Amino acid sequence: MKILIVSTPATGHLNPLLAIGHLLIAEGHEIAFLSGSVLRDRIEGIGARFHAFPADADFDLRDFDTVAPELKTTPPGPEWLRIGMERVFVDSVPAQHQGMQQVLQTFPADAVIGDDMLFGVLPMLLGPRSKRPPILLCGTSILHCCRDDGAPNFVGLPPATTQAQREEYAAIYQEHDRMIYQPVANRLNRTLEKMGIEPLSMTLLDSVVYLADTYLQLTVPSFEFPRDIPRSVHFVGTPPIIPNQVSLPSWARELDGSRKIVLVTQGTAANHNFGLLIAPTLQALADEPDLLVVATAGGRPIEAIPGPIPGNARLAQYLPFEWILPKADVFVTNGGYGSVNQAMSFGVPLVTAGLTEDKADVNARVAWSGVGIDLATNEPAPQPLRDAVRTVLDTPNYRSRASLMAAEFDAMETRSEIVRIVSEIARPATESGSRQIEMAVKRNQRGTRRAQRLAPNSRA
C-alpha cells in the first residue's frame, strides 16, 4: 500500500509517527512523509520519501517562539494557549492542506496518517468523502475531545467527583470559551471560508477526534480520564522506540546497579531554559550519594545546562530511551506525552513539573493514575523536587502502580494492532468497504451531534 504520513513539525508529534512509519515500512508498505524541512534527515533515516510543507507551514517547532515570538513573554495560561493555537496551528491550515494535495497528485495514497494537531486535514474531512483517501489520526497528546464533567482541556483538572466540582468546571469552561475557543474558532472559520470550506460546528479539539475515519490514541485506557469514548477511538499503547538512533554515552558502564538512577529531561520543545527543571533537579539531588542523576538535553549542547554540575550527575545531548528507561528508578520530566507513556511502558514511576502546551493535563493524569507525583508548577524549587523524588523512590505504591501500567502496555499488541487498523482503513473500497465507509460517516455525524450537545456554546 501507499501511505502518506503527515506530521506537525515538532519532535513530540513526529516521534510516534516515525515509529509507525518504521513498522509499516518493515511490513512492505511504501511511505511518503510530509513535514518540516528541519526534520528531513530523521524522516529519511527510516527509509521514507520526504516532502516539505509549503513555506507558510514549514516551521521548526522545536521552539514555538520562532513562529510566535510573543509567547516568550506570555506566561502559561489561556492567553498563551490562544496565541499558540492561532499562530502555530490555525494559521498553517491552508499551507498544510496545499502540501498534502501536492503530494497526493504524484503519490496516490491508500491512506493518510497524521497527528492530532494537524488541522490541515480539516478541509478534506469537511469535504466530500469520495474525493479523499481514508484519514487516520494519532493522539500524540491527551485525548482532547470534550469531557463528560465539562472541564476544559489543557488546564490540568482531574475528573470531577462532586456536583460542586462540575459547576466549578463549567464556569472555567465558559471563561476558556470566551478567551480561547471562540477567538480561535472565529479565526479558523474565516480561514476555511476563504478556502471555500464550510465552518466547523464543533470545537476545534473535538473535530479531529470525531471527524477522522479512525483515531489511534497512543496510550492505554488506564491513563485516560473516564468518559464516553467516541467509537472512532482505538487505544493502541505506545509505538515501539526505533532502536539504535543514538549511541551509548561514554559513561554508560557506570550504570551498573550500584546506585539508583534518576533520569531527568525537559524534552525537545520546552528545553530553551534548563533552569526550569534540569538545573534544579541536579541541585536538589547533588548531596544524595546513593543516586546517579542522568540528564539528557533533548538535542541541545550539554554546555547549555547551567552549573555547577554535581559529581553524581551524568549528562548527554541525547540518550537512547530503549537503553536508559529499563535502568531508571524514577523519571523527572516536564510532561511530554510520548516520553511519559514510554516511561510507564517500562514501569518507571514519575515526578512531573510542567504547565505549558499540554503538559498540565499530562501531569494531572500522572497524579490521578497513581504512577507519580505532579508538582503542578513550571518552575519547581530544589527542595520540593528532592522531596518528591525521595517519596517516589521510598514509597512502593508508585512503583507498583507503574508496574501495573506497564503490564497494561505489554498486554497490547501495539505493532500488530496498528498494522491491522491501517490495513483495514486503507483496504480498497469494494462493495463491503463502501458499506464500512458509509457506516463510519454516519458514526462521525452522530459524534458531531453529540459534541454539539455537550458543548453547545463552543465553536473553537
PyMOL commands that set and color helices and strands:
alter all, ss='L'
color gray80, all
select helices_A, chain A and resi 11-26+37-44+55-57+64-66+69-73+78-90+93-106+119-125+129-131+163-194+204-211+221-223+252-254+278-284+302-304+321-327+337-345+359-369+382-394+396-411+414-425+431-454
alter helices_A, ss='H'
color red, helices_A
select strands_A, chain A and resi 2-6+30-35+49-52+111-115+135-139+214-217+233-235+260-265+291-296+313-316+330-333+350-352+372-374
alter strands_A, ss='S'
color yellow, strands_A
deselect
rebuild
show_as cartoon
